[in-house]
């Protein structure tokens, strides 16, 4: 059971509403973000350099998580049915159940590392504990969403399951090495999601009361801006692509904000 924690609230005087609009170009950039890494991973898997495909596959999964995350928060400028369609398509490509992730992520924002936060309880674990727990994490999200999400989310989960099941079945039927390696890499990535998508940005924050960790510099860019996680929790409707601008404003305008920040990896932080 996660202990109750006091969480940081969004600064009232911060300017952020002008960061919300999404242009058509920004939308298409976001929707296509994972595709080059998917193509590269498949090309490498089909070549004599197939072990290198794992790195490209990881970056595909990271970009797909970012796109999935934007769809959850309706940050793509799409109607809600469009967001749900994105979740279903990504469930097939990532071999998971992204609607259970969506429901659990909204609980994560609502309960913020407290007892009702199914996703965020990973942040209370040690690194070893979360790595051992990782393979069970997607299953726990599915079980929680099925039990608590209601009929609407159950229907969405069933469509996710159909998409992922058809994709996995077609991959196995094809027998193509590059697709089989993609399936294996997605299974491994799903088992590591609790570590690199939850624990790494929340570990050690419960005692501080901060919403999450937040990185600056080269590592933040290499992680496709997903490490601006404190800013995301404070202003979840700001698109990920605009979070660096939001962070700069908060650092400059909110007393104590910059000095209280906890980086994800301090020695790679810009300072």
Backbone as a ProteinNet text record, in pm:
[ID]
protein_1_A
[PRIMARY]
XXXXXXXXXXXXXXXXXXXXXXXXXXXXXXXXXXXXXXXXXXXXXXXXXXXXXXXXXXXXXXXXXXXXXXXXXXXXXXXXXXXXXXXXXXXXXXXXXXXXXXXXXXXXXXXXXXXXXXXXXXXXXXXXXXXXXXXXXXXXXXXXXXXXXXXXXXXXXXXXXXXXXXXXXXXXXXXXXXXXXXXXXXXXXXXXXXXXXXXXXXXXXXXXXXXXXXXXXXXXXXXXXXXXXXXXXXXXXXXXXXXXXXXXXXXXXXXXXXXXXXXXXXXXXXX
[TERTIARY]
84.9	0	87.6	59.5	135.2	90.5	184.8	146.4	89.3	-1.9	-51.6	59.8	63.7	168.1	106	174.2	130.7	200.6	123.3	182	183.2	279.4	298.3	180.7	135.4	27.2	84.6	11.1	54.8	60.8	169.5	177	64	-6.6	-125	-92.3	20.9	51.1	130.8	157.2	236.7	155.4	221.6	157.1	179	71.1	83.8	-23.8	-136	-244.9	-205.5	-111.5	-69.4	10.7	51	127	37.1	-93.8	-184.9	-214.5	-232.7	-275.4	-177.5	-234.2	-155.9	-186.7	-83.3	-103.4	-114.8	-161.4	-172	-34.5	66.4	202	249.7	229.7	271.9	202.2	72.8	-1.8	59.4	90.9	145.2	286.9	363.5	496.9	483.7	389.9	372	323.1	227.4	171.9	275.1	368.4	468.6	598.1	609.3	735.4	793.2	712.5	772.7	809.7	755.1	764	906.9	992.3	1129.6	1204.4	1183.7	1251.2	1194.8	1064.9	1006.1	1066.2	1073.3	1130.2	1277.1	1353.3	1495	1511.5	1432.2	1444.5	1412.3	1307.6	1272.9	1382.7	1438.6	1547.5	1668.9	1702.7	1817.3	1789	1667.4	1632.9	1642.8	1615.5	1618.8	1758.9	1856.3	1991.8	2089.1	2214.8	2315.7	2345.6	2304.2	2325.9	2207.6	2135.4	2009.1	2021.1	2134.3	2137	2119.9	2161.3	2147.3	2001.7	1916.6	1775	1712.2	1770.2	1713.9	1718.2	1827.6	1838	1733	1717.5	1615.2	1476	1457.1	1327.4	1294.6	1396.2	1373.2	1329.6	1395	1358.4	1219.9	1184.3	1046.7	949.4	977.3	886.7	877.5	990.1	990.1	904	921.9	841.9	695.1	667.9	529.3	466.5	544.7	494.1	459.5	544.4	515.8	386.4	369.9	247.7	126.9	142.1	34.7	-4.6	95.8	76.4	0.9	35.9	-33	-179	-203.9	-342	-422.4	-361.6	-430.1	-478.9	-393.6	-426.6	-495.8	-533.2	-602.5	-519.2	-386.8	-293.7	-253.9	-326.7	-294	-384.6	-481	-574.8	-673.4	-695.7	-790	-919.1	-1030.8	-1149.2	-1118.4	-1195.9	-1161.9	-1160	-1249.1	-1248.1	-1117.5	-1058.1	-928.7	-819	-822.1	-724.9	-735.6	-858.2	-878.2	-829.9	-851.1	-800.6	-648.1	-583	-437.2	-395.3	-466.5	-434.4	-448	-552.9	-573.1	-460.5	-425.7	-319.8	-186.5	-157.3	-32.8	-35	-152.7	-161.5	-115.2	-151.5	-107.3	43.5	98.4	240.7	328.4	278.4	355.6	323.6	226	187.8	147.2	58	10.9	-133.9	-178.3	-315.8	-310.6	-307.1	-284.1	-404.2	-523.7	-638	-632.8	-578.4	-558.7	-451.7	-349.6	-247.7	-311.4	-402.8	-468	-549.1	-631.8	-713.6	-626	-524	-437.6	-357.7	-321.1	-244.4	-329.1	-456	-542.2	-561.8	-566.2	-569.9	-440	-331.1	-199.9	-200.8	-259.3	-267.9	-365.3	-471.9	-574.2	-525.5	-455.4	-418.5	-272.6	-190.3	-55.6	27.2	64	153.1	89.4	-40.5	-110.6	-163.6	-248.7	-297.5	-377.2	-442.6	-521.8	-444.7	-313.9	-232.4	-169.8	-237.1	-189.3	-59.1	-50.4	70.9	186.9	162.3	270	327.3	264.7	319.4	458.2	495.2	631.6	735.8	698.4	792.7	833.6	759.7	794.3	890.3	918.9	1004.7	1151.2	1239.7	1381	1398.6	1515	1540.6	1528.4	1584.8	1576.4	1433.8	1357.5	1218.7	1136.7	1155.6	1073.6	1113	1239.7	1281.3	1222.1	1217.2	1154.9	1004	943.6	799.5	758.4	850.1	818.5	729.7	755.6	668.9	524.3	500.4	363.9	290.9	366.5	309.2	199.3	221.8	112.4	-11	10.7	-101.4	-181.9	-113.4	-183.4	-265.4	-212.5	-288.5	-414.1	-402	-517.5	-621.9	-578.8	-672.6	-742.5	-668.1	-727.5	-828.2	-793.9	-884.9	-1010.8	-994.9	-1110.9	-1204.5	-1146.6	-1227	-1290.2	-1221.3	-1264.9	-1304.5	-1267.9	-1287.8	-1428.2	-1509.7	-1646.2	-1657.3	-1782.3	-1811.1	-1740.5	-1731.5	-1668.5	-1523	-1450.6	-1309.5	-1291.2	-1384.2	-1375	-1388.2	-1482.3	-1498.6	-1370.6	-1312.6	-1189.8	-1075.5	-1068.7	-965.3	-983.7	-1107.7	-1132.6	-1087.7	-1111.9	-1063.7	-911	-848.6	-702.4	-654.1	-719.4	-679.9	-693.3	-800.7	-819	-706.4	-673.1	-565.6	-431.3	-398	-270	-266.3	-378.8	-384	-370.5	-438.6	-426.8	-283.8	-223.2	-85.8	9.1	-1.7	85.9	61.2	-66.5	-99.1	-42.1	-53.8	0.7	152.5	215.4	361.6	404.4	339.6	374.6	345	233.9	197.2	297.2	345.9	437.9	572.3	618.4	748.8	866	840	947.1	1033.3	1165.8	1255.1	1243.2	1234.8	1232.2	1106.3	994.9	872.1	875.7	932.8	945.2	1035.6	1143.1	1230.8	1160.5	1077.6	998.1	904.9	837.9	746.9	822	939.4	1018.5	1064.7	1106.7	1155.3	1042	921.3	808.1	770.5	780.3	755.1	853.5	981.7	1083.4	1058	1022	996	876.6	772.1	656.7	698	789.9	835.7	921.6	979.1	1065.7	995.6	868.3	797.4	786.5	761.9	750	876.9	993.3	1120.5	1144.1	1141.5	1185.3	1072.8	946.6	837.5	774.8	799.8	737.9	844.8	919.1	1013	1117	1173.8	1287.5	1250.6	1123.6	1081.4	1011.6	988.2	917	993	1094.3	1163.4	1225.5	1206.7	1263.3	1187.2	1071.4	998	892.5	855.8	747.3	779.7	902	939.6	950.8	987.3	1007.1	875.3	771.5	644.4	638.9	749.8	749.8	661.1	605.3	516.4	590.6	716.9	798.1	937.5	1026.7	1159.2	1152.4	1255.9	1259.3	1403.5	1434.3	1569.8	1583.2	1705.4	1739.3	1858.7	1887.8	2008.1	1995	2109.9	2117.4	2032.6	2030	1951.4	1802.8	1758.2	1617.7	1580	1669	1640.9	1648.7	1745.8	1759.5	1638.4	1572.3	1452.4	1325.5	1340.9	1227.8	1138.1	1203.1	1138.8	1047.3	1048.3	962.7	1011.8	1134.3	1187.1	1153.3	1077	1020	891.8	907.5	789.3	721.7	798.9	739.9	647.7	695.1	615.1	488.4	502.7	384.7	280.5	322.6	225.6	156.8	229.9	170	74.9	108.5	27.3	10.5	-72.4	-80.7	-137.5	-203.8	-260.5	-165.7	-45.9	55.7	123.4	126.2	190.2	336.1	383	520.4	620.6	593.5	686.7	704.9	611	619	666.9	695.2	735.4	868.5	969.1	1091.4	1064.6	977.5	942.8	870.7	779.9	711.5	810.7	904.9	1003.9	1087.5	1127.8	1205.9	1125.8	997.6	913.7	903.9	881.2	866.5	996.7	1109.9	1240	1260.9	1218.5	1243.2	1141.1	1016.6	907.8	861.3	884	829.4	941.2	936.1	1041.9	1060	1185.5	1218	1195.9	1136.5	1105.9	1234.4	1325	1448.1	1534.5	1545.8	1634.7	1581.3	1451.9	1393.5	1389.2	1426.7	1413.7	1502.5	1449.5	1525.4	1545.1	1668.9	1691.4	1675.1	1653.1	1647.8	1787.6	1884.4	2025.9	2106.7	2140.4	2202.6	2327.6	2416	2543.4	2526.2	2407.5	2379.8	2285.2	2261.1	2166.3	2239.8	2165.8	2224.6	2251.2	2177.9	2193.8	2091.8
-119.9	0	123.7	218.1	342.7	436.8	498.1	592.3	719.6	788.7	915.9	1019.4	1102.5	1202.5	1336.6	1444	1579	1618.1	1655.2	1678.9	1826.8	1861.5	1996.6	2036.9	2159.5	2212.7	2303.5	2318.6	2405.3	2550.2	2621.9	2765.1	2843.3	2922.1	2991.7	3102.2	3166.5	3283.8	3250.7	3123.6	3087.2	3104.9	3154.1	3168.3	3039.7	2973.5	2845.7	2823	2894.7	2866.7	2887.9	2980.8	3004.9	2888.8	2791.7	2675.7	2560.9	2574.5	2463.4	2439.2	2541.4	2515.2	2425.2	2333.6	2240.2	2268.2	2299.4	2322.7	2189.2	2194.3	2071.2	2008.5	2091.3	2038.2	1970.2	2034.1	1973.3	1840	1833.6	1709.6	1597.1	1625.9	1520.9	1483	1578.1	1545.8	1448.5	1477.2	1391.2	1252.2	1246.4	1117.4	1030.6	1093.7	1017.8	994.1	1047.4	1043.1	902.6	799.5	666.3	594.6	637.6	557.4	541.3	644.2	620.8	517	518.3	419.3	278.8	270	139.9	85.1	168.8	126	86.9	167.6	136.1	4.9	-15.8	-140.5	-260.6	-251.7	-362.4	-387.5	-279.8	-295.8	-362.7	-322.1	-383.2	-528.6	-556.4	-694.1	-787.3	-734.4	-815.8	-826.9	-761.2	-754.8	-834.5	-849.4	-914.2	-834.8	-709.3	-625.4	-631.8	-742.3	-750.3	-718.1	-746.3	-709.3	-559.1	-476.7	-331.5	-287.3	-375.6	-342	-317.8	-376.3	-358.2	-212.3	-140.9	0.8	83.4	57.2	128.8	91	-36.2	-79.4	-10.4	11.2	83.1	226.3	291.4	429.5	436.9	334.3	328.6	322.2	236.1	219.8	349.8	419.1	546.6	650.4	661.9	759	719.6	588.8	542.6	572.3	560.2	598.3	746.4	828.2	972.3	999.8	937.6	956.3	904.2	789	731.9	828.7	886.3	979.8	1104.3	1156.2	1273.7	1241.8	1120.8	1080.3	1067.7	1016.3	1003.8	1140.1	1242.1	1375.7	1464.3	1406.6	1481.9	1602.3	1579.9	1686.9	1684	1605.8	1595.7	1683.1	1748.6	1828.5	1744.5	1621.1	1530.4	1522.4	1484.8	1450.6	1328.6	1309.7	1202.4	1065.6	1042.5	913.2	894.9	1006.4	998.4	956.7	1012.4	971.9	822.9	773.7	632	544.8	590	516	507.5	615.4	614	510.8	506.2	407.5	265.6	238.9	104.2	68.6	163.1	136.1	109.4	187.7	167.3	37.3	-6.5	-135.3	-247.6	-239	-339.6	-333.1	-211.8	-198	-225.5	-191.2	-208.8	-340.2	-414.4	-544.6	-532.4	-436.8	-414.4	-371.6	-325	-278.3	-132.7	-41.5	98.1	167.7	114.1	175.4	150.5	37	17	112.5	139.5	238.1	376.2	409.6	540.9	559.5	461	472.4	482.6	398.4	399.1	528.3	584.6	709	825	827.3	932	915.9	792	771.1	819	799.1	844.7	996.1	1070.4	1215.3	1251.9	1177.1	1209.9	1180.5	1070.4	1027.1	1054.7	1085.7	1140.9	1068.6	945	865.5	821.7	842.6	800	658.1	615.1	476.8	436	530	494.9	499.1	520.6	536.8	402.3	329.3	197.1	208	307.1	326	375.3	476.6	545.5	473.1	362.9	295.5	239.5	226.5	183.5	281.1	408.6	508.9	493.1	412.3	387.1	269.2	199.7	81.1	118.8	23.5	38	-2.5	25.3	-10.5	-161.1	-238.9	-384.2	-434	-376.4	-418.7	-389.9	-272.6	-237.1	-320.3	-357.3	-443.1	-583.4	-633	-764.3	-757.3	-646.4	-629.2	-603.9	-554.9	-508.7	-598.8	-729.7	-814	-820.1	-793.2	-796.9	-664.9	-558	-423.9	-411.2	-451.1	-438.1	-519.4	-634.2	-719.1	-650.3	-586.9	-516.4	-399.3	-328.3	-218.6	-270.6	-381.7	-441.3	-484.5	-551.1	-598.7	-482.5	-376.4	-261.9	-190.9	-170.6	-102.6	-186.3	-316.1	-403.8	-401	-399.1	-403.6	-269.9	-159.2	-29.2	69.9	42.8	141.1	149.3	46.8	48.8	-7	-12.6	-78.7	-11.7	121.8	192.2	151	147.2	110.9	-36.8	-121.1	-263.4	-284	-213.1	-225	-179.7	-71.4	-23.2	-123.1	-183.3	-283.9	-405.4	-445.6	-559.1	-527.6	-403.6	-365.7	-363.9	-316.2	-322.6	-466.7	-555	-695.4	-756	-719.2	-768.4	-718.8	-589.2	-532.8	-599.9	-610.4	-670	-818.7	-888.5	-1031.4	-1059.5	-978.8	-995.8	-968.3	-862.6	-830	-943.1	-992.8	-1101.8	-1228.3	-1257.5	-1376	-1368.3	-1250.6	-1234	-1244.3	-1191.9	-1201.7	-1347.8	-1421.7	-1562.6	-1643	-1611.8	-1683.2	-1655.8	-1530.9	-1494.3	-1564.8	-1582	-1643.5	-1556.4	-1430.6	-1339.6	-1301.7	-1317.3	-1293.7	-1151.6	-1051.9	-913.8	-885.8	-950.5	-931.5	-1008.9	-1127.8	-1205	-1132.6	-1072	-995.2	-870.1	-808.4	-694.3	-738.4	-850.6	-901.1	-926.8	-987.9	-1015.8	-887.2	-789.6	-664.2	-586.7	-591.6	-523.7	-591	-725.4	-794.9	-753.1	-742	-698.1	-554.8	-467.5	-327.1	-314.5	-393.2	-389.8	-427.3	-522.1	-564.6	-459.1	-368.1	-263.4	-129.2	-121.6	6.8	63.9	-20.9	28.8	101.5	53.3	114.3	245.2	241.7	361.5	459.8	422.5	517.3	570.6	503.2	547	570.2	465.5	473.5	582.6	589.5	678.4	826.1	860.5	1000.5	1028.2	925.2	946	898.5	818	764.7	877.7	868	966.2	1095.7	1108.3	1234.9	1238.4	1123.5	1120.4	1206.8	1195.1	1271.7	1420.2	1454.1	1594.9	1668	1593	1655.1	1707.7	1693.6	1739	1649.7	1707.2	1631.3	1519.8	1541.4	1441.8	1500.3	1420.7	1469.7	1542.1	1621.9	1695.6	1715.8	1679.2	1685.2	1803.2	1852.9	1952.6	1900.2	1961.3	1928.5	1812	1749.6	1651.3	1527.5	1481.3	1361.7	1387.9	1507.2	1541.9	1536.5	1585.2	1580.9	1437.7	1359.3	1220.2	1136.7	1173.4	1102.9	1160.6	1237	1296.5	1379	1451.2	1547.7	1482.4	1350.6	1282.1	1298.9	1349.7	1369.5	1507.1	1588.6	1710.5	1669.1	1580	1513.8	1595.8	1672	1760.6	1861.4	1919.8	2017.7	1953.9	1831	1761.7	1740.5	1700.2	1675.4	1804.2	1913.5	2040.4	2095.8	2073.2	2125.4	2015.7	1914.4	1797	1825.2	1938.3	1968.6	2045.2	2073	2133	2020.4	2027	1921.2	1901.2	1778.8	1747.1	1834.5	1862.8	1942.5	2083.6	2131.5	2267.3	2269.3	2152.7	2148.4	2217.9	2212.6	2289.5	2439.4	2494	2635.9	2664	2574.5	2588.7	2582.8	2488.3	2474.5	2601.1	2659.9	2784.2	2895.2	2903.8	3006.1	2982.4	2857.4	2827.2	2852.9	2813.5	2839.7	2988.7	3071.9	3215.8	3289.5	3241.3	3319.4	3273	3147.4	3093.7	3083.3	3161.8	3157.7	3017	2971.5	2842.1	2723.5	2745.4	2632	2565.8	2644.1	2588.9	2523.2	2587.6	2535.2	2407.8	2384.4	2265.3	2145.6	2164.5	2059.8	1939.8	1818.4	1694.4	1639	1636.5	1580.2	1428.3	1372.8	1227.4	1168.7	1225.7	1184.9	1311	1341.8	1471.3	1503.7	1407.9	1439.2	1466.1	1438.2	1472.2	1591.5	1656.2	1768.8	1897.4	1984.3	2112	2202.8	2183.4	2268.2	2379.8
0	0	0	-88.6	-95.9	14.8	87.2	190.5	130.9	202	152.2	150.1	47.7	35.8	1.3	43.3	8.3	-120	-223.4	-353.6	-389.9	-470.9	-522	-611.3	-595.9	-679.5	-787.4	-895.8	-1005.3	-959.1	-988.6	-952.9	-1019.2	-941.4	-992.5	-1090.8	-1074.8	-1157	-1282.8	-1306.4	-1424.1	-1552.2	-1656.9	-1788.1	-1867	-1904.7	-1974.5	-2081.6	-2075.4	-2170.3	-2315.8	-2342.3	-2480	-2538	-2452.1	-2498.2	-2543.3	-2525.8	-2553.1	-2700.9	-2784.9	-2923.3	-2998.5	-3078.2	-3159.1	-3306.8	-3384.1	-3526.8	-3600	-3723.7	-3803.4	-3822.4	-3847.6	-3864.4	-3737.1	-3621.8	-3495.3	-3472	-3509.4	-3491.9	-3574.6	-3700.7	-3786.4	-3745.9	-3698.6	-3646.3	-3528.9	-3440	-3322.2	-3363.4	-3455.7	-3497	-3569.2	-3637.3	-3713.4	-3635.6	-3515.6	-3440.6	-3424.5	-3392.6	-3373.2	-3502.3	-3617	-3738.7	-3792.6	-3794.4	-3842.5	-3758.8	-3627.6	-3542.4	-3564.5	-3591.4	-3622.1	-3751.1	-3855.1	-3982.9	-3968.3	-3892.2	-3872.3	-3796.9	-3692.4	-3614.8	-3701.8	-3782.9	-3870.4	-3973.8	-4029.1	-4125.7	-4063.6	-3941.6	-3873.2	-3836.3	-3788.9	-3753.8	-3874.7	-3993.4	-4115	-4174.3	-4112.8	-4167.6	-4081.3	-4127.3	-4042	-3914	-3909.6	-3790.4	-3695.3	-3696.9	-3622.5	-3473.8	-3404.5	-3261	-3237.1	-3335.8	-3319.9	-3327.2	-3378.7	-3386.6	-3250.8	-3146.1	-3012.1	-2968.9	-3003.1	-2966.4	-3040.1	-3170.9	-3247.4	-3198.7	-3160.8	-3107.5	-2976.9	-2891.8	-2766.3	-2793.8	-2890.6	-2922.2	-2986.4	-3065.5	-3115	-2997.9	-2900.2	-2786.5	-2706.8	-2690.1	-2618.1	-2690.1	-2822.6	-2899	-2901.3	-2906.1	-2901.8	-2766.1	-2658.9	-2526.9	-2522.7	-2583.7	-2585.6	-2662.6	-2779.5	-2857.3	-2780.5	-2717.9	-2636.5	-2524.6	-2463	-2353.3	-2399	-2516.9	-2570.4	-2603.7	-2654	-2681.6	-2552.3	-2447.7	-2318.7	-2271.8	-2286.5	-2235.8	-2338.6	-2453.7	-2557.4	-2604	-2614.9	-2651.5	-2799	-2880.7	-3022.3	-3109.9	-3047.8	-3124.6	-3203.2	-3160.5	-3225.5	-3144.8	-3208.3	-3129.2	-3043.1	-2936.2	-2843.3	-2911.1	-3007.1	-3075.8	-3153.6	-3199.6	-3266.3	-3169.8	-3048.3	-2946.1	-2916	-2902.6	-2871.5	-2986.7	-3111.4	-3227.1	-3223.7	-3182.3	-3168	-3063.5	-2950.7	-2846.6	-2901.1	-2978.7	-3033.7	-3131.8	-3220.3	-3317.5	-3247.8	-3144.5	-3070.2	-2990.7	-2946.9	-2878.5	-2969.7	-3098.9	-3195.2	-3215.8	-3233.3	-3261.8	-3140	-3020.4	-2897.5	-2827.7	-2880.6	-2825.4	-2678.1	-2650.6	-2514.3	-2513.3	-2397.6	-2380.3	-2335.8	-2431.3	-2398.8	-2337.8	-2353.9	-2286.1	-2135.9	-2093.5	-1949.4	-1898	-1979.8	-1943.9	-1931.2	-2025.5	-2023.7	-1896.3	-1863.2	-1742.8	-1617.6	-1608.8	-1490.6	-1480.9	-1597.3	-1594.7	-1542.6	-1577.9	-1524.2	-1373.6	-1325.8	-1180.4	-1115.8	-1186.9	-1139.5	-1118.4	-1211.3	-1194.4	-1082.6	-1070.7	-970.6	-829.4	-810.6	-674.8	-640.6	-741	-721.2	-615.7	-644.9	-560.1	-428.7	-414.7	-294.1	-305.9	-210.7	-208.5	-332.4	-399.7	-517.2	-647.5	-642.2	-762.2	-800.8	-891.3	-931.6	-1008.5	-1096	-1176	-1090.4	-1009.8	-940.3	-821.6	-776.9	-659.4	-687.1	-816.1	-851.1	-796.3	-786.8	-740.8	-595.7	-519.2	-379.4	-364.6	-474.8	-470	-487.6	-455.6	-491.4	-637	-694	-833.7	-854.2	-762.8	-775.1	-765.1	-674.5	-658.3	-784.2	-842.9	-959	-1081.5	-1093.8	-1203.8	-1189.2	-1066.8	-1044.7	-1065.6	-1028.7	-1042.5	-1186.5	-1269.7	-1404.2	-1488.1	-1497.4	-1581.2	-1533.6	-1405.4	-1352.2	-1370.5	-1395.9	-1401.7	-1507.1	-1634.3	-1732.2	-1695.1	-1633.6	-1591.4	-1482.6	-1387.9	-1279.6	-1333.2	-1434.5	-1493.4	-1562.4	-1632.4	-1699.6	-1598	-1493.8	-1391.1	-1322.9	-1290.8	-1221.8	-1311.1	-1438.6	-1531	-1552.9	-1567.2	-1587.8	-1467.2	-1347.6	-1224.9	-1190.6	-1221.7	-1173.1	-1282.1	-1406.3	-1512.3	-1567.5	-1544.8	-1595.5	-1736.4	-1785.5	-1912.6	-2030.5	-2030.6	-2142.5	-2158	-2048.1	-2055.2	-2082.2	-2037.6	-2071.1	-2222	-2284	-2429.2	-2501	-2454.4	-2515.7	-2496.9	-2379.5	-2354.9	-2444.7	-2467.6	-2556.1	-2698.9	-2743.8	-2876.7	-2880.4	-2773.2	-2763.1	-2774.4	-2699.2	-2700.9	-2839.2	-2910.6	-3047.2	-3137.1	-3126.2	-3208.7	-3178.8	-3050.7	-3013.3	-3047.6	-3025.2	-3055.3	-3203.8	-3286.5	-3431.4	-3477.9	-3423.5	-3462.4	-3425	-3301.5	-3258	-3339.7	-3368.4	-3447.4	-3588.2	-3650.8	-3785.2	-3786.3	-3682.5	-3673.3	-3662	-3573.5	-3555.9	-3681.8	-3748	-3870.9	-3982.2	-3989	-4096.9	-4082.9	-3959.2	-3936.2	-3975.9	-4009.8	-4050.9	-3930.6	-3948	-3833.8	-3780.6	-3870.8	-3823	-3741.3	-3777.2	-3700.8	-3569.2	-3571.1	-3447.2	-3347.6	-3397.5	-3308.8	-3257	-3341.3	-3294.4	-3180.9	-3199	-3096	-2965.2	-2973.8	-2853.8	-2786.8	-2868.4	-2809.7	-2743.3	-2800.5	-2738.3	-2605.7	-2601.4	-2475.5	-2368.4	-2405.9	-2309.7	-2265.1	-2359.7	-2325.9	-2232.3	-2254.9	-2165.1	-2022.6	-2010	-1877.3	-1809.1	-1887	-1830.9	-1815.2	-1856	-1853.2	-1712.9	-1615	-1477	-1434.8	-1483.9	-1446.2	-1519.2	-1656.4	-1728.3	-1757.4	-1736.1	-1761.6	-1632.9	-1519.7	-1393.6	-1286.6	-1254	-1141.2	-1160.3	-1280.3	-1302.2	-1284.1	-1304.7	-1290.2	-1157.1	-1077.2	-950.1	-827	-844.3	-727.1	-645.4	-514.6	-423.8	-412.3	-476.7	-471.3	-361	-306.5	-208.3	-86.6	-35.6	82.9	53.2	-70.6	-105.9	-130.8	-166.2	-202.1	-343.3	-419.9	-558.1	-643.6	-748.8	-836.4	-907.6	-942.5	-1012.4	-1029.9	-1085	-1122.6	-1256.6	-1285.4	-1411.6	-1454	-1576.6	-1630.4	-1725.4	-1739.2	-1839	-1919	-2032.8	-2105.6	-2201.6	-2233.9	-2341	-2313.4	-2188.6	-2158.7	-2176.6	-2141.7	-2160.7	-2307.2	-2394.4	-2538.5	-2591	-2541.7	-2585.8	-2547	-2437.5	-2392.8	-2455	-2562.4	-2634	-2541.9	-2447.9	-2358.1	-2255	-2245.3	-2148.7	-2005.2	-1987.8	-1852.8	-1795.9	-1869.3	-1810.5	-1737.8	-1640.4	-1585.7	-1476.1	-1404	-1302.4	-1369.9	-1478.8	-1551.8	-1608.5	-1656	-1708.3	-1599.3	-1481.4	-1374.4	-1329.8	-1331.7	-1289.6	-1395.6	-1523.7	-1634.4	-1740.1	-1712.6	-1801.3	-1938.9	-1958.9	-2090.4	-2181.8	-2133.4	-2219.1	-2297.7	-2431.9	-2510.4	-2470.7	-2481.6	-2443.6	-2518.4	-2645	-2724.6	-2670.6	-2589.2	-2534.5	-2388.6	-2332	-2191.1	-2162.8	-2251.8	-2222.2	-2207.4	-2290.5	-2280.3	-2148.7	-2111.2	-1982.7	-1867.7	-1874.7	-1767.9	-1752.8	-1864.5	-1858.1	-1790.1	-1820.9	-1757	-1606.5	-1568.1	-1425.4	-1350.5	-1411.8	-1349.1	-1325.1	-1421.2	-1413.4	-1328.6	-1326.4	-1269.3	-1131.5	-1097.1	-971.5	-868.7	-761.4	-660.5	-603.2	-601.9	-543.7	-635.5	-752.5	-840	-890.7	-945.5	-1001.7	-894.9	-778.8	-673.9	-610.1	-617.3	-556.2	-650.7	-777.1	-877.8	-848.1	-869.4	-859.2	-1000	-1052.2	-1185.8	-1185.5	-1302.3	-1317.4	-1301.5	-1370.8	-1360	-1336.6	-1211.7	-1180.1	-1260	-1283.8	-1350.6	-1499.7	-1554.4	-1693.4	-1703.7	-1592.3	-1590.4	-1627.9	-1695	-1737.8	-1619.3	-1511.2	-1394.5	-1390.4
[MASK]
+++++++++++++++++++++++++++++++++++++++++++++++++++++++++++++++++++++++++++++++++++++++++++++++++++++++++++++++++++++++++++++++++++++++++++++++++++++++++++++++++++++++++++++++++++++++++++++++++++++++++++++++++++++++++++++++++++++++++++++++++++++++++++++++++++++++++++++++

